[in-house]
Amino acid sequence: MNSLASRLNQAQPYALGLFRIVIGLLFLCHGAASLFGVLGGAGGSGATVPSGTWPGWYAAVIQLVAGGLVLVGLGTRGAAFIASGSMAYAYFDVHQPQALFPLQNSGEAAAMFCWAFLLLVFTGSGALGLDGLFGARGAASGSGERSEERPSAVTA
């Protein structure tokens, strides 16, 4: 059993990296659909969100840019923080007034994206991201390498 836990711990940065890639790609697709009318367009209508309209166009820009940054793992924590906040705003401003629970108000996607991005704020990019290429902080914060290289304050 301990061997399985050890293998899972070794794979954790890669699982986190794949999670980040999928979440970033899905978020980027939402923004591209709203801004460019691709992949079914805004709301599945094939249309685009009118430029400069609040909050739809701004949300779509955040989705496109933050989703792209999270996808490639560049500035993951900052981009995820902005994305999480935008989805919290979307949930409470657009969905929650219709009903209390996400299943009742069609806010499942907003709630899931909000929590997924909030997780990335705390975990960092994991493996397979550009954050690790541009500084020791990016690599240590998300790859899980810090526990082997430096003792933590609790174990020291």
C-alpha positions in Angstrom: 0.0 0.0 0.0 2.9 2.3 0.8 4.4 1.7 -2.6 1.2 2.8 -4.3 1.1 6.0 -2.2 4.8 6.6 -3.1 4.1 6.2 -6.9 1.1 8.5 -6.7 3.1 11.1 -4.9 5.7 11.0 -7.6 3.1 11.4 -10.3 1.3 14.2 -8.5 3.1 17.1 -10.3 2.2 15.5 -13.7 -1.4 14.9 -12.7 -1.6 18.5 -11.6 0.0 19.7 -14.8 -2.6 17.7 -16.9 -5.4 19.1 -14.7 -4.1 22.7 -15.4 -3.9 22.0 -19.1 -7.4 20.7 -19.4 -9.0 23.5 -17.3 -7.0 26.2 -19.2 -8.1 24.7 -22.5 -11.7 24.6 -21.6 -11.7 28.1 -20.2 -9.9 29.4 -23.3 -12.5 27.7 -25.5 -15.3 29.6 -23.7 -13.6 32.9 -24.4 -12.9 32.0 -28.0 -16.5 31.0 -28.6 -17.8 34.3 -27.1 -15.3 36.6 -28.9 -14.9 34.9 -32.2 -18.1 32.8 -32.7 -16.2 29.5 -33.0 -17.1 26.2 -31.3 -20.8 27.2 -31.4 -20.4 30.8 -30.5 -21.7 32.7 -27.5 -24.3 30.6 -25.7 -24.3 28.1 -28.5 -26.0 30.6 -30.9 -23.0 31.0 -33.3 -22.9 34.7 -32.5 -20.3 36.8 -30.7 -20.5 39.0 -27.7 -20.7 42.7 -28.8 -17.3 44.4 -28.2 -17.0 46.3 -25.0 -20.2 45.2 -23.4 -20.3 44.6 -19.7 -19.8 42.0 -18.3 -19.9 39.5 -21.3 -17.1 40.9 -23.4 -14.8 41.5 -20.5 -15.5 38.0 -19.1 -14.7 36.5 -22.6 -11.4 38.4 -22.7 -10.5 37.1 -19.2 -11.5 33.6 -20.3 -9.3 33.8 -23.4 -6.2 35.3 -21.9 -6.3 33.6 -18.5 -7.3 30.3 -20.1 -4.3 30.6 -22.4 -1.9 31.5 -19.7 -3.1 28.6 -17.4 -3.0 26.2 -20.4 0.7 26.9 -21.0 1.5 27.3 -17.3 2.8 30.8 -17.5 1.9 33.1 -14.6 -0.5 30.3 -13.5 -1.2 31.6 -10.0 -2.0 35.1 -11.0 -4.1 34.1 -14.1 -5.9 31.5 -12.0 -6.7 34.1 -9.3 -8.2 36.4 -11.9 -10.1 33.6 -13.6 -11.5 32.3 -10.2 -12.6 35.8 -9.3 -14.4 36.3 -12.6 -16.2 33.0 -12.2 -17.2 33.8 -8.7 -18.6 37.1 -10.0 -20.4 35.3 -12.8 -21.9 32.8 -10.4 -23.2 35.3 -7.8 -24.2 38.1 -10.3 -25.7 36.0 -13.1 -26.7 32.6 -11.7 -27.3 32.8 -8.0 -30.2 35.4 -8.2 -32.2 32.8 -10.2 -31.9 30.0 -7.6 -29.8 29.0 -4.6 -28.1 25.8 -6.0 -25.9 25.5 -9.1 -28.1 22.7 -10.4 -31.1 24.9 -10.2 -29.6 28.1 -11.7 -27.4 26.6 -14.5 -24.3 27.8 -12.7 -22.4 24.5 -12.5 -19.7 25.5 -15.0 -19.1 28.9 -13.2 -18.9 27.1 -9.8 -16.6 24.4 -11.1 -14.3 26.8 -12.9 -14.2 29.0 -9.8 -13.0 26.2 -7.5 -10.7 24.6 -10.1 -8.9 27.9 -10.6 -8.8 28.6 -6.9 -7.1 25.2 -6.4 -4.4 26.3 -9.0 -3.8 29.5 -7.1 -2.7 27.4 -4.1 -0.9 24.5 -5.9 0.8 26.4 -8.8 1.3 25.0 -12.3 2.6 21.5 -11.5 4.7 19.9 -14.2 4.6 20.5 -17.9 4.3 24.3 -17.5 6.4 27.3 -18.6 6.4 28.6 -15.0 9.2 26.1 -14.2 11.4 27.4 -17.0 11.4 31.0 -15.9 12.6 30.9 -12.3 13.2 28.7 -9.3 10.0 30.0 -7.6 7.8 28.7 -10.4 9.4 25.3 -10.4 9.4 24.8 -6.7 5.9 26.1 -6.2 4.1 23.7 -8.4 6.3 20.7 -9.2 6.5 19.2 -5.7 10.3 19.3 -5.8 10.7 21.6 -2.7 10.0 18.8 -0.2 13.0 16.8 -1.3 15.4 19.7 -1.7 14.6 21.7 1.5 13.3 20.6 4.8 10.0 22.3 5.7 9.7 24.4 8.8 7.6 21.7 10.4 10.1 18.9 9.9 13.3 20.9 10.5 
